[in-house]
Amino acid sequence: MIKEIQLRVTLQEEKQDDILLKKSARFLHINPKDITGIKLLRKSIDARKVKIIFNYKVAVYIKEQMPESSAYEFNYKDVSKAKSIHIIGFGPAGMYAALRCIELGYRPIVLERGKNVKDRRRDLKAINQDHFVNEDSNYCFGEGGAGTYSDGKLYTRSLKRGDVRRIFENLVLHGATEQILIDAHPHIGTNKLPKVVQNIRETILKYGGEIHFESRVTDFIIKENKIKAIQLQNNIEMAVERIILATGHSARDIYYLLHKKNIALKAKSFAMGIRVEHPQHIIDSIQYHCSGKRNELLPAASYNLVHQINGRGVYSFCMCPGGFIVPAATANGEVVVNGMSPSKRNNPFANSGIVVEINVDTDLPKYERFGVLKGLEYQKDLEGLAFTSGGRNQTAPAQRLTDFVEGRLSTNLNETSYQPGLKSAPLHSLLPKLIGGKLRKGLEVFGQKMKGYYTNEANVVGVESRTSSPITIPRNENLEHPEIKGLFPCGEGAGYAGGIVSAAMDGERCAEAAIKGL
Ligand SMILES: Cc1cc2nc3c(=O)[nH]c(=O)nc-3n(C[C@H](O)[C@H](O)[C@H](O)COP(=O)(O)OP(=O)(O)OC[C@H]3O[C@@H](n4cnc5c(N)ncnc54)[C@H](O)[C@@H]3O)c2cc1C
């Protein structure tokens, strides 16, 4: 017999090895010896009150063997001689599109502008230490896409768009910890992600797929509204029948190319702001109601904040407990910040984007002349402003949180995890009022919601500009571009995903759509 039950475990009880066995037996009024196994289904922490509780959902096996296999089987086929689908971009969307093609018996040929995870690491070092951005290999471009050097947070709100559990089990198959199947807020960590990504590459190659790194797609050859070929940066042309375009939201050259070719695009609303960085112990003490070090059984605390100011959302985005702020620019001449964390989340800083919704229909009158590209041009200008005010390299403009809100230049800044360094700048007056004004009000309110959050021990760092795509590449009910046959816009860059998991799910769906009738 199998019984699914919920258990509540206190911090003190959590230390005991057999606590779930004891609690399950007591809950079910059975002898612990009759329990043959306990499968963890879900674990979350309830820290709303001083007494912190771990909530467990478990399946208790009573006088019955616990199965070892996972719910999913990934039935990869030898596709070396099968029909091909070309996939542009090897981020989560491209990787999962390729894996799904192989399951369905089609051969993925992947073109990726960046380098493999190992070689990519050198280019990240160059950004951090030499302030040099390789425009094809950086925190956004390269094997695994923008998701590789990230926090690897795996929660998504896109539950209706696909099977999240299937994506998680596939990550586990490729080396992610099984803990992601259980945690309410699962994450992998930047130190573990490259290996998972590399294992996915090896599966694709093993079953006959192709992956070409350092292969930037620079043109589409279209005849009679049908995609016929793609051109690479070295002028090599490749005949194609169907392409899945999964180039992410930082591939501005792709938006410009499509626009130049009169292929329909749509402006999309998005969000921009800054990244705020606190010492982790401040966030721990607020969230866990403690002073000094947090209990060793508790993970670095996180937060999720949102407030409406005059009908506009100001919210925290991509919070990285125990993490680093990273330089996520994809070109020289711009400063863009983002966040990542190692699997243990044991860095002494907590950072999070704090962003303001930008409505492309009403907020950007000065940019109307750019048509569908208006949001992108606005984003670019803000990143250029961060570059000049940061000192014309990857050093980022920053201010103490209280100085930013109260409108004065910081005479000095707090320590930071951001390796290229910070430069004091009057972000309160530099940022457009639409963003700066709302952020200042929002941060003040966040300080009321979380006592201790509003502190001069935190820095705000500019700019967090790549939260989501400012453009949608339209597609019809078959997930194909309505004007161009054989073009399947996919993932975050096309406007159909926001994060690793939703991009992966969209990749699978696009693969299923692209093989139809091939
Ligand atoms: C630092 C950082 C931290 C993040 N942390 C998280 C997190 O913790 N959790 C989360 O869910 N999300 C996180 N994100 C966002 C997440 O990484 C993206 O949502 C996700 O990667 C989008 O997947 P994608 O496949 O659609 O696009 P991308 O991951 O952007 O991949 C696109 C790929 O296409 C390639 N490409 C672009 N142009 C071309 C071209 N012309 N030719 C060939 N290849 C091309 C790029 O090199 C890139 O590899 C983070 C992002 C960053 C930058």
The ligand as a Gaussian input file, in Angstrom:
#p B3LYP/6-31G(d) Opt

LIG

0 1
 C       23.395000      35.731000     -15.475000
 C       22.022000      35.170000     -15.736000
 C       21.375000      34.490000     -14.714000
 C       20.127000      33.912000     -14.923000
 N       19.552000      33.185000     -13.928000
 C       18.427000      32.477000     -14.177000
 C       17.892000      31.587000     -13.218000
 O       18.440000      31.404000     -12.132000
 N       16.752000      30.925000     -13.525000
 C       16.100000      31.082000     -14.718000
 O       15.066000      30.439000     -14.959000
 N       16.593000      31.924000     -15.652000
 C       17.732000      32.608000     -15.414000
 N       18.248000      33.453000     -16.370000
 C       17.494000      33.594000     -17.629000
 C       17.666000      32.339000     -18.489000
 O       19.012000      32.047000     -18.615000
 C       16.995000      32.527000     -19.828000
 O       15.635000      32.783000     -19.590000
 C       17.106000      31.308000     -20.710000
 O       18.440000      30.936000     -20.880000
 C       16.469000      31.566000     -22.076000
 O       16.665000      30.441000     -22.866000
 P       16.711000      30.516000     -24.458000
 O       17.181000      29.183000     -24.911000
 O       15.399000      30.992000     -24.970000
 O       17.772000      31.634000     -24.838000
 P       19.297000      31.805000     -24.419000
 O       19.608000      31.049000     -23.190000
 O       19.559000      33.255000     -24.436000
 O       20.100000      31.087000     -25.588000
 C       20.214000      31.620000     -26.863000
 C       21.453000      31.059000     -27.527000
 O       21.448000      31.447000     -28.889000
 C       22.772000      31.779000     -29.288000
 N       22.700000      32.716000     -30.421000
 C       22.298000      34.007000     -30.392000
 N       22.367000      34.532000     -31.639000
 C       22.827000      33.553000     -32.456000
 C       23.117000      33.499000     -33.856000
 N       22.945000      34.554000     -34.656000
 N       23.606000      32.343000     -34.360000
 C       23.808000      31.252000     -33.557000
 N       23.543000      31.264000     -32.224000
 C       23.046000      32.388000     -31.689000
 C       23.371000      32.412000     -28.044000
 O       24.769000      32.333000     -28.079000
 C       22.756000      31.581000     -26.924000
 O       23.575000      30.509000     -26.541000
 C       19.495000      34.053000     -16.187000
 C       20.140000      34.764000     -17.213000
 C       21.392000      35.320000     -16.993000
 C       22.066000      36.068000     -18.105000

